[in-house]
Amino acid sequence: MKARVYVMLKNGVLDPQGEAVRHALGSLGFDGVEGVRQGKVIELDLAEGTTEATVTEMCEKLLANTVIESYRVEMG
C-alpha cells in the first residue's frame, strides 16, 4: 500500500525558495509567472492495513512542521 503526503508552506509564510524560482523563471523570459510556492511530496510504502489516521499521526509528529506547513494525505 502506498501513501503520498503533500507538504506546503502555509499562506502568509514567506517562501524564499519559491521566490527564487519565480525570479529565475522571469530571468529566462517566463514573464507570466506572478508567484511560486514550493513544497514537497513524500511517498510512503506502507504495510497492508496501515490507516490514514496513522499516516496523519506521522505527519503531525515528523513529516510536516505544522506551525508553518500544511499537509494533505493521499492513500492508495
C-alpha positions as CSV (number, residue, x, y, z in Angstrom):
1,M,0.0,0.0,0.0
2,K,1.3,3.5,-0.8
3,A,0.6,6.9,0.6
4,R,1.6,10.3,-0.6
5,V,1.9,13.3,1.7
6,Y,1.9,16.7,0.1
7,V,3.5,19.4,2.3
8,M,3.3,23.1,1.6
9,L,4.1,26.3,3.5
10,K,1.0,27.8,4.9
11,N,-0.3,31.0,3.4
12,G,1.4,34.0,4.9
13,V,4.7,32.2,5.5
14,L,7.5,33.5,3.3
15,D,8.8,31.1,0.7
16,P,12.3,32.2,-0.3
17,Q,12.8,29.1,-2.5
18,G,9.6,29.8,-4.3
19,E,10.6,33.4,-4.8
20,A,14.0,32.4,-6.2
21,V,12.3,30.1,-8.7
22,R,9.9,32.9,-9.7
23,H,12.8,35.2,-10.2
24,A,14.8,32.7,-12.2
25,L,11.8,32.0,-14.4
26,G,11.5,35.7,-15.1
27,S,15.2,35.8,-16.0
28,L,14.6,33.1,-18.5
29,G,11.8,35.1,-20.2
30,F,8.8,33.5,-18.5
31,D,7.2,36.8,-17.5
32,G,3.7,35.4,-16.9
33,V,4.6,33.8,-13.5
34,E,3.3,36.0,-10.7
35,G,4.1,33.7,-7.8
36,V,5.6,30.3,-6.9
37,R,5.1,28.3,-3.8
38,Q,7.4,25.3,-3.4
39,G,6.6,22.2,-1.4
40,K,7.5,18.6,-1.2
41,V,5.9,15.2,-1.8
42,I,6.7,12.3,0.4
43,E,5.9,8.8,-0.8
44,L,5.5,6.1,1.8
45,D,5.4,2.3,1.2
46,L,3.2,1.0,3.9
47,A,2.3,-2.4,5.3
48,E,-1.2,-3.5,4.3
49,G,-3.8,-2.3,6.8
50,T,-2.0,0.9,7.7
51,T,-4.7,3.6,8.2
52,E,-4.9,7.2,7.0
53,A,-5.1,8.1,10.7
54,T,-1.6,6.5,11.2
55,V,-0.2,8.5,8.3
56,T,-1.8,11.7,9.7
57,E,-0.1,11.0,13.0
58,M,3.3,10.6,11.2
59,C,2.7,14.0,9.6
60,E,1.8,15.6,12.9
61,K,4.9,14.1,14.7
62,L,7.6,14.3,12.0
63,L,6.8,14.8,8.3
64,A,5.4,18.3,8.5
65,N,6.2,21.3,10.7
66,T,2.6,22.1,11.4
67,V,3.5,25.5,12.8
68,I,4.4,26.7,9.3
69,E,3.3,23.9,6.9
70,S,0.1,22.3,5.9
71,Y,-0.2,18.8,4.5
72,R,-2.6,16.6,2.6
73,V,-2.6,12.8,2.7
74,E,-3.5,10.7,-0.3
75,M,-3.9,6.9,0.3
76,G,-3.8,4.4,-2.5
